[in-house]
Every structure is written in C-alpha cells, then in structure tokens.
C-alpha cells in the first residue's frame, strides 16, 4: 500500500511538470512584459559590450571615375580625428561629406542619400555654428591627384544619435562652397564607401 501511494505521487508530479512545460508564453505583469521578452533578456551576456574607438571607410570610385582612398575616424579627448588619404582626384577642391545611408549599390552614388543631418541644421563649413554633422568641408588635391586631409571634429561620434557607423562617406567632383543649400553645390559623387568598425 505504501509503495502504491509513493508511485501515485510520483506520477501526479510528472503530469503537473509536463503540463507546465507545455503552457504557451503569456504576459506576466501589469506592465505587460511578454514571457519571450523576459527569456530573451535572460539570455543576453551580463557584461556590457566593449565600446569601439575607431572606424574606417574604404572609398571606391563611382561609374566613370578613378578615385580611391582610405579614411579613418578615431576617438580622442578633443573630438573625432578624421584622416583621409585619397588619390585619383583632379587638382583642386572637392566636397567631402558623410551621407545618411550606408548604401553603395548605385553606380552614381545616389543610394547614399542626403548629408547626415541628425540635428536638422543648414549646410555649412566644418567649424560653423550651424552645419550638418556630415559636413567635413573640402579635400584639396595637388597636381598629382593626391590629398592627405586631417581634421578634428566635435560633432560626429561612433555611438548614439550622431554615430557615423553604417553611414557612407562621399567625395564630390566640385568644390563645396560651404553655404549653398542643401549641400554646397559640389556636383556629382565621384567616390564613396561605407563607414565600418575598425580594430
């Protein structure tokens, strides 16, 4: 008789356990937190992801052009250090901007969208009080078509609303006049690339 009671108790426990396991997820509190959301949060790593310090963009020519180069973005105490080494340009000044989309699928560069402008400002020079976050001014190439450019920028970031990660960098055929709206009247897009995380 004693063995029968023990066996019955074990069987009942197994049935209850199986029923509990087969229940569908449900909302668990007055705030409406879904069961699957709680599970997802529990599976996340407990440590905060390491914040990266550097980004890079490899520029490639748009159709019919020969411009190429590499641009780096490095965090510093004084701002974002932007360094560009470009070749294949015609001598003179060329507009240099961060654009809103990291889409380099179109042959003319139009898929990159407009200037990166999270603060809804007017176009301007890199050190203007009112400017797009993506306004980096002009590159000035020498007679050999090469340019080394460096600037420390106070607006762009690698995190948050002004992050440039996943956006594109564009070089234009002409000079940015730093005042015409909405983009400085700098002409066609002759090279572009997506900005990504660097080691």
Residue frames as a rotation matrix with the C-alpha (Angstrom) as fourth column:
UNK 1
0.569 0.822 0.000 0.00
0.822 -0.569 0.000 0.00
0.000 0.000 -1.000 0.00
UNK 2
0.440 -0.495 -0.749 2.83
0.171 -0.773 0.611 2.37
-0.882 -0.396 -0.255 0.91
UNK 3
-0.625 -0.723 0.294 4.57
0.377 0.050 0.925 1.68
-0.684 0.689 0.241 -2.42
UNK 4
-0.131 0.686 0.716 1.33
0.986 0.016 0.165 2.38
0.102 0.728 -0.678 -4.30
UNK 5
0.781 0.413 -0.469 0.97
0.513 -0.852 0.102 5.82
-0.358 -0.320 -0.877 -2.67
UNK 6
-0.020 -0.882 -0.471 4.56
0.043 -0.471 0.881 6.73
-0.999 -0.003 0.048 -3.50
UNK 7
-0.665 -0.210 0.717 4.09
0.659 0.288 0.695 5.60
-0.353 0.934 -0.054 -7.12
UNK 8
0.302 0.881 0.364 0.88
0.949 -0.313 -0.028 7.64
0.090 0.354 -0.931 -7.40
UNK 9
0.654 -0.115 -0.747 2.58
0.260 -0.894 0.365 10.74
-0.710 -0.433 -0.555 -6.00
UNK 10
-0.449 -0.891 -0.063 5.46
0.152 -0.145 0.978 10.48
-0.881 0.429 0.200 -8.49
UNK 11
-0.454 0.358 0.816 3.04
0.889 0.242 0.388 10.01
-0.058 0.902 -0.428 -11.41
UNK 12
0.645 0.753 -0.134 1.00
0.753 -0.655 -0.056 13.09
-0.130 -0.065 -0.989 -10.39
UNK 13
0.314 -0.621 -0.718 4.17
0.071 -0.739 0.670 15.19
-0.947 -0.261 -0.188 -10.13
UNK 14
-0.684 -0.599 0.416 5.28
0.411 0.154 0.899 14.16
-0.602 0.786 0.141 -13.61
UNK 15
-0.023 0.784 0.620 1.89
0.995 -0.040 0.088 15.05
0.094 0.619 -0.779 -15.08
UNK 16
0.778 0.307 -0.549 1.95
0.442 -0.888 0.130 18.51
-0.447 -0.343 -0.826 -13.46
UNK 17
-0.116 -0.920 -0.374 5.50
0.069 -0.383 0.921 19.11
-0.991 0.081 0.108 -14.72
UNK 18
-0.662 -0.106 0.742 4.56
0.695 0.281 0.661 18.13
-0.279 0.954 -0.113 -18.29
UNK 19
0.412 0.884 0.220 1.51
0.911 -0.408 -0.065 20.41
0.033 0.227 -0.973 -18.22
UNK 20
0.605 -0.245 -0.757 3.63
0.186 -0.882 0.434 23.33
-0.774 -0.403 -0.488 -17.03
UNK 21
-0.469 -0.882 0.033 6.20
0.189 -0.064 0.980 22.78
-0.863 0.466 0.197 -19.78
UNK 22
-0.555 0.302 0.775 3.51
0.831 0.235 0.503 22.76
-0.030 0.924 -0.382 -22.48
UNK 23
0.391 0.711 -0.585 1.91
0.662 -0.658 -0.358 26.06
-0.639 -0.248 -0.728 -21.45
UNK 24
0.313 -0.223 0.923 2.12
0.802 -0.459 -0.383 28.86
0.509 0.860 0.035 -24.04
UNK 25
-0.753 -0.634 -0.175 4.05
0.641 -0.648 -0.413 32.05
0.148 -0.423 0.894 -23.15
UNK 26
0.408 0.905 0.116 1.90
0.816 -0.419 0.397 34.71
0.409 -0.067 -0.910 -21.51
UNK 27
-0.004 -0.337 0.941 2.21
-0.131 -0.933 -0.335 38.24
0.991 -0.124 -0.040 -20.19
UNK 28
-0.132 -0.232 -0.964 3.45
0.735 0.630 -0.253 38.14
0.665 -0.742 0.087 -16.65
UNK 29
-0.602 -0.126 -0.789 2.80
0.717 -0.521 -0.464 41.56
-0.352 -0.844 0.404 -15.10
UNK 30
0.431 0.815 -0.388 0.70
0.591 -0.580 -0.561 44.71
-0.682 0.013 -0.731 -15.15
UNK 31
-0.049 -0.532 -0.845 3.38
-0.444 -0.746 0.496 46.35
-0.894 0.400 -0.200 -17.30
UNK 32
0.863 0.489 -0.131 2.67
-0.338 0.364 -0.868 43.76
-0.377 0.793 0.479 -20.00
UNK 33
-0.160 -0.967 -0.197 6.17
-0.929 0.081 0.361 42.29
-0.333 0.241 -0.912 -20.21
UNK 34
0.655 0.421 -0.627 5.96
-0.669 0.709 -0.224 39.31
0.350 0.566 0.746 -22.56
UNK 35
0.818 -0.303 0.489 7.32
-0.111 0.751 0.651 35.96
-0.564 -0.587 0.581 -21.43
UNK 36
0.654 -0.592 0.471 9.54
0.753 0.452 -0.478 35.63
0.070 0.667 0.741 -24.51
UNK 37
0.569 -0.454 0.686 11.00
-0.158 -0.879 -0.451 39.10
0.807 0.148 -0.572 -23.85
UNK 38
0.698 -0.282 0.658 11.98
-0.692 -0.029 0.722 38.04
-0.184 -0.959 -0.215 -20.33
UNK 39
0.756 -0.412 0.508 13.62
0.371 0.910 0.185 34.89
-0.538 0.049 0.841 -21.72
UNK 40
0.649 -0.505 0.569 15.46
0.532 -0.234 -0.814 36.91
0.544 0.831 0.117 -24.37
UNK 41
0.593 -0.409 0.693 16.80
-0.573 -0.820 0.006 39.33
0.566 -0.401 -0.720 -21.75
UNK 42
0.754 -0.275 0.596 17.96
-0.428 0.483 0.764 36.47
-0.498 -0.831 0.246 -19.56
UNK 43
0.738 -0.456 0.498 19.97
0.624 0.742 -0.245 35.04
-0.258 0.491 0.832 -22.44
UNK 44
0.798 -0.447 0.403 21.93
-0.068 -0.732 -0.678 38.25
0.599 0.514 -0.615 -23.01
UNK 45
-0.055 -0.910 -0.410 25.56
0.689 0.263 -0.675 38.45
0.722 -0.319 0.613 -21.87
UNK 46
0.617 0.354 -0.703 25.78
0.784 -0.360 0.506 40.11
-0.073 -0.863 -0.500 -18.44
UNK 47
-0.244 -0.805 -0.541 28.77
0.630 -0.556 0.542 42.24
-0.737 -0.208 0.643 -19.42
UNK 48
0.644 0.428 -0.635 28.32
-0.106 -0.772 -0.627 45.48
-0.758 0.471 -0.451 -21.35
UNK 49
0.697 -0.370 0.614 29.64
0.717 0.358 -0.598 45.29
0.002 0.857 0.515 -24.90
UNK 50
-0.168 -0.874 -0.456 33.01
0.712 -0.428 0.557 46.97
-0.681 -0.231 0.694 -25.33
UNK 51
0.812 0.419 -0.406 32.74
0.080 -0.769 -0.634 50.40
-0.578 0.482 -0.658 -26.93
UNK 52
0.333 -0.697 0.635 34.86
0.940 0.294 -0.170 50.69
-0.069 0.654 0.753 -30.05
UNK 53
0.226 -0.410 -0.884 37.29
0.332 -0.820 0.465 53.55
-0.916 -0.399 -0.049 -30.56
UNK 54
-0.598 -0.574 -0.559 37.90
-0.368 -0.423 0.828 53.59
-0.712 0.701 0.042 -34.30
UNK 55
0.545 0.734 0.405 36.11
0.167 0.379 -0.910 53.36
-0.822 0.564 0.084 -37.64
UNK 56
-0.631 -0.769 -0.098 37.31
-0.018 -0.112 0.994 53.09
-0.775 0.629 0.057 -41.23
UNK 57
0.628 0.772 -0.099 35.95
-0.117 -0.032 -0.993 53.74
-0.769 0.635 0.070 -44.71
UNK 58
-0.539 -0.712 0.450 37.41
0.384 0.268 0.883 52.35
-0.750 0.649 0.129 -47.93
UNK 59
0.182 0.590 -0.787 36.42
-0.427 -0.673 -0.604 54.65
-0.885 0.446 0.129 -50.80
UNK 60
-0.432 -0.237 0.870 35.76
0.622 0.620 0.478 53.28
-0.653 0.748 -0.120 -54.26
UNK 61
-0.931 0.009 -0.365 35.01
-0.227 -0.797 0.560 55.18
-0.286 0.604 0.744 -57.48
UNK 62
0.187 0.980 0.073 31.53
-0.141 0.100 -0.985 55.66
-0.972 0.174 0.157 -58.88
UNK 63
0.444 0.053 0.894 30.97
0.735 0.549 -0.398 54.77
-0.512 0.834 0.205 -62.54
UNK 64
0.717 -0.204 0.666 33.43
0.519 -0.482 -0.706 56.50
0.466 0.852 -0.240 -64.87
UNK 65
0.721 -0.469 0.511 35.78
-0.621 -0.764 0.174 57.71
0.308 -0.443 -0.842 -62.12
UNK 66
0.308 -0.723 -0.618 39.13
0.225 0.687 -0.691 56.54
0.924 0.074 0.375 -60.70
UNK 67
-0.037 -0.284 0.958 39.10
-0.758 -0.617 -0.212 57.97
0.651 -0.734 -0.192 -57.18
UNK 68
0.485 0.170 -0.858 40.03
0.351 0.861 0.369 55.71
0.801 -0.480 0.358 -54.26
UNK 69
-0.351 -0.676 0.648 41.31
-0.424 -0.502 -0.754 56.01
0.835 -0.539 -0.111 -50.73
UNK 70
-0.096 0.245 -0.965 41.02
0.769 0.633 0.085 55.22
0.632 -0.734 -0.250 -47.04
UNK 71
-0.130 0.146 0.981 39.54
-0.449 -0.891 0.073 57.38
0.884 -0.431 0.181 -44.29
UNK 72
-0.417 -0.028 -0.908 39.82
0.677 0.657 -0.331 56.67
0.606 -0.753 -0.255 -40.55
UNK 73
0.297 0.555 0.777 37.81
-0.356 -0.691 0.629 58.01
0.886 -0.464 -0.008 -37.63
UNK 74
-0.278 -0.501 -0.820 39.48
0.607 0.570 -0.554 57.82
0.744 -0.652 0.146 -34.22
UNK 75
0.800 0.599 -0.034 38.08
0.367 -0.444 0.818 58.96
0.475 -0.667 -0.575 -30.87
UNK 76
-0.433 -0.900 -0.052 40.23
0.596 -0.242 -0.766 61.39
0.677 -0.362 0.641 -28.90
UNK 77
-0.338 0.265 -0.903 39.82
0.861 -0.299 -0.411 63.68
-0.379 -0.917 -0.127 -25.90
UNK 78
-0.703 -0.006 -0.711 39.44
-0.094 -0.990 0.101 66.68
-0.704 0.138 0.696 -28.21
UNK 79
0.226 0.840 -0.493 36.95
-0.779 -0.148 -0.609 65.10
-0.585 0.522 0.621 -30.64
UNK 80
0.716 0.079 0.693 36.87
0.266 0.888 -0.376 62.77
-0.645 0.454 0.615 -33.61
UNK 81
-0.201 -0.853 -0.481 40.14
-0.471 -0.347 0.811 62.68
-0.859 0.389 -0.332 -35.55
UNK 82
0.811 0.481 0.333 39.35
0.112 0.431 -0.895 62.20
-0.574 0.763 0.296 -39.25
UNK 83
-0.217 -0.926 -0.309 42.29
-0.456 -0.184 0.871 61.31
-0.863 0.330 -0.382 -41.51
UNK 84
0.813 0.522 0.259 41.91
0.026 0.412 -0.911 60.77
-0.582 0.747 0.321 -45.25
UNK 85
-0.431 -0.882 -0.191 44.43
-0.311 -0.053 0.949 59.67
-0.847 0.468 -0.252 -47.87
UNK 86
0.580 0.773 0.255 42.91
0.133 0.219 -0.967 59.87
-0.803 0.595 0.024 -51.35
UNK 87
-0.650 -0.741 -0.169 44.22
-0.069 -0.164 0.984 59.52
-0.757 0.652 0.055 -54.91
UNK 88
-0.598 0.365 0.714 42.82
0.791 0.415 0.451 59.81
-0.131 0.834 -0.536 -58.43
UNK 89
0.373 0.738 -0.562 41.30
0.619 -0.649 -0.442 63.28
-0.691 -0.183 -0.699 -57.96
UNK 90
0.359 -0.248 0.900 41.51
0.695 -0.573 -0.435 66.19
0.623 0.781 -0.034 -60.36
UNK 91
-0.703 -0.681 -0.205 43.64
0.651 -0.500 -0.571 69.05
0.286 -0.535 0.795 -58.91
UNK 92
-0.558 0.481 0.676 41.69
-0.368 -0.874 0.318 71.44
0.743 -0.072 0.665 -56.70
UNK 93
-0.773 0.302 0.558 38.93
-0.582 0.015 -0.813 71.26
-0.254 -0.953 0.164 -54.08
UNK 94
-0.524 0.609 -0.595 36.31
-0.085 0.658 0.748 68.55
0.847 0.443 -0.293 -53.73
UNK 95
0.105 0.675 0.730 33.34
-0.906 -0.237 0.350 68.41
0.409 -0.698 0.587 -51.38
UNK 96
-0.668 -0.436 -0.603 33.75
-0.075 0.846 -0.528 65.79
0.741 -0.307 -0.598 -48.66
UNK 97
-0.229 0.735 0.638 30.69
-0.930 -0.360 0.081 64.68
0.289 -0.574 0.766 -46.70
UNK 98
-0.963 0.149 0.223 29.16
0.038 0.899 -0.437 61.93
-0.265 -0.413 -0.871 -44.60
UNK 99
-0.520 0.822 -0.230 25.81
-0.644 -0.201 0.738 60.87
0.561 0.532 0.634 -46.07
UNK 100
-0.048 0.628 0.776 22.85
-0.996 0.027 -0.084 59.34
-0.074 -0.777 0.625 -44.30
UNK 101
0.858 0.476 0.193 22.75
-0.457 0.879 -0.137 55.83
-0.235 0.029 0.971 -45.79
UNK 102
-0.211 -0.932 0.294 25.42
-0.612 0.361 0.704 53.14
-0.763 -0.032 -0.646 -45.94
UNK 103
0.538 0.497 0.681 24.14
0.283 0.655 -0.701 52.02
-0.794 0.570 0.212 -49.33
UNK 104
-0.235 -0.724 -0.649 26.73
-0.556 -0.447 0.701 51.92
-0.797 0.526 -0.297 -52.10
UNK 105
-0.141 0.269 0.953 24.66
0.456 0.872 -0.179 49.98
-0.879 0.409 -0.246 -54.59
UNK 106
0.850 0.525 0.038 24.06
0.286 -0.400 -0.871 52.70
-0.442 0.751 -0.490 -57.21
UNK 107
0.242 -0.812 0.531 26.66
0.968 0.164 -0.191 53.46
0.068 0.560 0.826 -59.91
UNK 108
0.060 -0.169 0.984 26.30
0.342 -0.922 -0.180 57.23
0.938 0.347 0.002 -59.42
UNK 109
-0.844 -0.478 -0.244 26.37
0.349 -0.145 -0.926 57.29
0.407 -0.866 0.289 -55.60
UNK 110
-0.406 0.747 0.526 22.76
-0.530 -0.661 0.531 58.44
0.744 -0.063 0.665 -55.24
UNK 111
0.313 0.559 -0.768 21.88
0.247 0.733 0.634 55.49
0.917 -0.388 0.092 -52.98
UNK 112
-0.603 -0.612 -0.511 23.89
0.672 -0.046 -0.739 57.14
0.429 -0.789 0.439 -50.15
UNK 113
0.396 0.868 -0.298 21.07
0.911 -0.332 0.245 59.66
0.114 -0.369 -0.922 -49.70
UNK 114
0.712 -0.051 0.700 21.48
0.021 -0.995 -0.094 63.21
0.702 0.081 -0.708 -48.42
UNK 115
-0.363 -0.859 0.362 24.02
-0.337 -0.241 -0.910 64.62
0.869 -0.453 -0.202 -45.97
UNK 116
-0.193 0.202 -0.960 23.96
0.813 0.581 -0.041 63.09
0.550 -0.788 -0.276 -42.50
UNK 117
-0.643 0.075 0.762 21.99
-0.190 -0.980 -0.064 65.70
0.742 -0.186 0.644 -40.56
UNK 118
-0.368 0.516 -0.774 20.54
0.770 0.635 0.057 64.34
0.521 -0.575 -0.631 -37.27
UNK 119
-0.561 0.100 -0.822 20.17
0.629 -0.594 -0.501 67.84
-0.538 -0.798 0.270 -35.79
UNK 120
0.346 0.760 0.550 18.17
0.933 -0.217 -0.286 69.25
-0.098 0.613 -0.784 -38.75
UNK 121
0.095 -0.436 -0.895 20.64
0.200 -0.872 0.446 72.09
-0.975 -0.221 0.005 -39.38
UNK 122
0.942 0.102 -0.320 21.50
-0.265 -0.361 -0.894 74.01
-0.207 0.927 -0.313 -42.55
UNK 123
0.642 -0.746 0.176 24.58
0.736 0.536 -0.415 73.09
0.215 0.395 0.893 -44.58
UNK 124
0.926 -0.368 0.090 27.79
-0.379 -0.899 0.220 74.85
0.000 -0.237 -0.971 -43.58
UNK 125
0.130 -0.970 -0.204 31.54
-0.578 0.093 -0.811 74.67
0.806 0.223 -0.548 -43.04
UNK 126
0.006 -0.161 -0.987 33.04
0.444 0.885 -0.141 72.10
0.896 -0.437 0.077 -40.63
UNK 127
-0.709 -0.360 -0.606 33.58
0.695 -0.213 -0.687 74.70
0.118 -0.908 0.402 -37.92
UNK 128
-0.566 0.601 0.565 30.33
-0.240 -0.775 0.584 76.66
0.789 0.195 0.583 -38.43
UNK 129
-0.784 0.377 0.494 27.87
-0.540 -0.021 -0.841 77.05
-0.307 -0.926 0.220 -35.57
UNK 130
0.341 0.913 0.225 25.14
-0.507 0.380 -0.774 75.71
-0.792 0.150 0.592 -37.87
UNK 131
-0.391 -0.510 -0.766 26.10
-0.915 0.306 0.264 72.74
0.100 0.804 -0.587 -40.06
UNK 132
0.729 0.491 -0.477 25.20
-0.472 0.865 0.169 69.18
0.496 0.103 0.862 -40.89
UNK 133
0.618 -0.529 0.582 27.01
-0.379 0.448 0.810 66.62
-0.689 -0.720 0.077 -38.76
UNK 134
0.546 -0.352 0.760 28.22
0.647 0.754 -0.115 65.22
-0.533 0.554 0.639 -42.07
UNK 135
0.963 -0.184 0.196 29.76
-0.001 -0.733 -0.681 68.49
0.269 0.655 -0.706 -43.32
UNK 136
0.526 -0.844 -0.103 33.51
0.603 0.285 0.745 67.88
-0.599 -0.454 0.659 -43.49
UNK 137
0.326 -0.386 -0.863 34.34
-0.346 -0.898 0.271 70.69
-0.880 0.210 -0.427 -45.93
UNK 138
0.875 -0.083 -0.477 36.69
-0.472 0.075 -0.878 70.13
0.108 0.994 0.026 -48.86
UNK 139
0.427 -0.832 0.354 39.62
0.563 0.551 0.616 67.96
-0.707 -0.064 0.704 -49.83
UNK 140
0.757 -0.226 -0.613 42.24
-0.542 -0.741 -0.396 69.85
-0.365 0.632 -0.684 -51.86
UNK 141
0.708 -0.451 0.544 44.17
0.531 0.847 0.011 67.64
-0.466 0.281 0.839 -54.26
UNK 142
-0.011 -0.819 -0.574 47.56
-0.255 -0.553 0.793 68.54
-0.967 0.155 -0.203 -55.67
UNK 143
0.059 -0.046 -0.997 48.68
-0.981 -0.187 -0.050 68.25
-0.184 0.981 -0.057 -59.28
UNK 144
-0.852 -0.433 -0.294 49.28
-0.477 0.874 0.097 64.55
0.215 0.223 -0.951 -58.75
UNK 145
-0.077 0.943 -0.322 45.65
-0.410 0.265 0.873 63.98
0.909 0.200 0.367 -57.77
UNK 146
-0.195 -0.071 -0.978 46.54
0.695 0.694 -0.188 63.01
0.693 -0.716 -0.086 -54.21
UNK 147
0.078 0.205 0.976 45.47
-0.493 -0.843 0.217 64.53
0.867 -0.498 0.035 -50.92
UNK 148
-0.505 -0.138 -0.852 46.20
0.688 0.532 -0.494 63.97
0.521 -0.836 -0.173 -47.24
UNK 149
-0.077 0.628 0.774 43.45
-0.290 -0.757 0.585 65.51
0.954 -0.180 0.240 -45.10
UNK 150
-0.520 -0.047 -0.853 43.13
0.727 0.499 -0.471 65.71
0.448 -0.865 -0.225 -41.34
UNK 151
-0.281 0.497 0.821 40.57
-0.421 -0.832 0.360 67.37
0.862 -0.245 0.443 -39.11
UNK 152
-0.924 0.140 -0.357 39.34
0.380 0.452 -0.807 67.09
0.048 -0.881 -0.471 -35.52
UNK 153
-0.467 0.842 0.271 35.55
-0.141 -0.374 0.917 67.24
0.873 0.390 0.293 -35.49
UNK 154
-0.927 0.082 0.366 33.37
-0.375 -0.136 -0.917 67.95
-0.025 -0.987 0.157 -32.47
UNK 155
-0.107 0.994 -0.025 30.01
-0.987 -0.109 -0.122 66.70
-0.124 0.012 0.992 -33.80
UNK 156
0.341 0.306 -0.889 30.38
-0.599 0.800 0.046 63.22
0.725 0.517 0.456 -35.22
UNK 157
0.031 -0.218 0.976 30.54
-0.922 0.371 0.112 60.19
-0.386 -0.903 -0.189 -32.92
UNK 158
-0.735 -0.253 -0.629 30.94
-0.485 0.845 0.227 56.43
0.474 0.472 -0.744 -33.05
UNK 159
-0.727 0.569 -0.384 27.93
0.684 0.648 -0.335 55.86
0.058 -0.506 -0.860 -30.77
UNK 160
-0.384 0.662 -0.643 24.50
0.384 -0.519 -0.764 57.38
-0.839 -0.541 -0.055 -30.23
UNK 161
0.594 0.804 -0.017 22.41
0.369 -0.291 -0.882 59.65
-0.715 0.518 -0.470 -32.44
UNK 162
0.690 -0.391 -0.610 25.46
-0.658 -0.691 -0.301 61.13
-0.303 0.609 -0.733 -34.19
UNK 163
0.054 -0.668 0.742 27.18
-0.037 0.741 0.670 57.85
-0.998 -0.064 0.015 -34.87
UNK 164
0.067 -0.124 -0.990 28.69
-0.952 -0.304 -0.027 57.58
-0.298 0.945 -0.138 -38.35
UNK 165
-0.778 -0.365 0.512 28.88
-0.274 0.930 0.246 53.77
-0.566 0.051 -0.823 -38.22
UNK 166
-0.327 0.645 0.691 26.94
0.695 0.659 -0.288 52.26
-0.641 0.386 -0.663 -41.11
UNK 167
0.698 0.481 -0.531 26.68
0.013 -0.749 -0.662 55.54
-0.716 0.455 -0.529 -42.99
UNK 168
0.506 -0.517 0.690 28.60
0.862 0.321 -0.391 56.49
-0.020 0.793 0.609 -46.11
UNK 169
0.052 -0.595 -0.802 31.38
0.157 -0.788 0.595 58.90
-0.986 -0.157 0.052 -46.95
UNK 170
0.638 0.301 0.709 31.20
0.732 0.050 -0.679 60.71
-0.239 0.952 -0.188 -50.30
UNK 171
-0.467 -0.732 -0.496 33.67
0.320 -0.663 0.676 62.73
-0.824 0.157 0.544 -52.39
UNK 172
0.640 0.768 -0.020 32.23
0.344 -0.310 -0.887 65.15
-0.688 0.560 -0.462 -54.94
UNK 173
0.308 -0.481 0.821 33.51
0.946 0.060 -0.320 66.32
0.105 0.874 0.474 -58.32
UNK 174
0.132 -0.182 0.974 33.47
0.312 -0.925 -0.215 70.01
0.941 0.333 -0.065 -57.41
UNK 175
-0.859 -0.510 0.049 34.20
0.176 -0.383 -0.907 72.37
0.481 -0.770 0.419 -54.55
UNK 176
0.108 0.830 -0.547 31.76
0.969 0.036 0.246 72.73
0.224 -0.557 -0.800 -51.66
UNK 177
-0.222 -0.169 0.960 31.03
0.211 -0.970 -0.122 76.47
0.952 0.176 0.251 -51.39
UNK 178
-0.777 -0.175 -0.604 30.08
0.577 0.186 -0.796 75.86
0.252 -0.967 -0.044 -47.71
UNK 179
-0.832 0.488 -0.265 26.90
-0.226 -0.733 -0.642 77.94
-0.507 -0.474 0.720 -47.97
UNK 180
-0.502 0.685 -0.528 24.57
-0.758 -0.053 0.650 76.81
0.417 0.727 0.546 -50.77
UNK 181
-0.375 0.481 0.792 21.62
-0.585 0.540 -0.605 74.73
-0.719 -0.691 0.079 -49.55
UNK 182
0.893 0.236 0.382 21.16
-0.439 0.283 0.853 71.90
0.093 -0.930 0.356 -49.11
UNK 183
0.830 -0.522 0.195 24.61
0.430 0.823 0.371 70.51
-0.355 -0.224 0.908 -49.93
UNK 184
0.211 -0.841 -0.499 27.12
0.034 -0.504 0.863 73.16
-0.977 -0.199 -0.078 -51.02
UNK 185
0.862 0.229 -0.452 26.67
-0.401 -0.239 -0.885 72.83
-0.311 0.944 -0.114 -54.79
UNK 186
-0.010 -0.984 0.177 29.61
-0.689 0.135 0.713 70.44
-0.725 -0.114 -0.679 -55.03
UNK 187
-0.087 -0.019 -0.996 28.43
-0.985 0.149 0.083 68.41
0.147 0.989 -0.032 -58.01
UNK 188
0.528 0.362 -0.768 28.48
-0.471 0.878 0.089 64.73
0.707 0.314 0.634 -58.86
UNK 189
0.647 -0.275 0.711 29.53
-0.590 0.411 0.695 61.99
-0.484 -0.869 0.103 -56.47
UNK 190
0.422 -0.570 -0.705 32.81
-0.764 0.196 -0.615 60.52
0.489 0.798 -0.353 -57.70
UNK 191
-0.540 -0.535 -0.650 33.69
-0.068 0.797 -0.600 58.12
0.839 -0.280 -0.467 -54.88
UNK 192
0.181 0.560 0.809 32.00
-0.901 -0.236 0.364 56.64
0.395 -0.794 0.462 -51.86
UNK 193
-0.491 -0.331 -0.806 32.18
0.013 0.922 -0.386 53.90
0.871 -0.200 -0.449 -49.25
UNK 194
0.645 0.754 -0.126 30.51
0.058 0.117 0.991 52.61
0.762 -0.647 0.031 -46.09
UNK 195
-0.191 -0.654 0.732 31.94
-0.769 -0.364 -0.526 53.55
0.610 -0.663 -0.433 -42.68
UNK 196
0.624 0.394 -0.675 32.51
0.000 0.863 0.504 50.49
0.781 -0.315 0.539 -40.50
UNK 197
0.907 -0.279 0.316 34.05
-0.337 -0.028 0.941 49.47
-0.254 -0.960 -0.119 -37.18
UNK 198
0.403 -0.855 -0.327 37.85
-0.375 0.172 -0.911 49.12
0.835 0.490 -0.252 -37.25
UNK 199
0.550 -0.306 -0.777 40.22
0.699 0.677 0.229 47.17
0.456 -0.669 0.587 -34.99
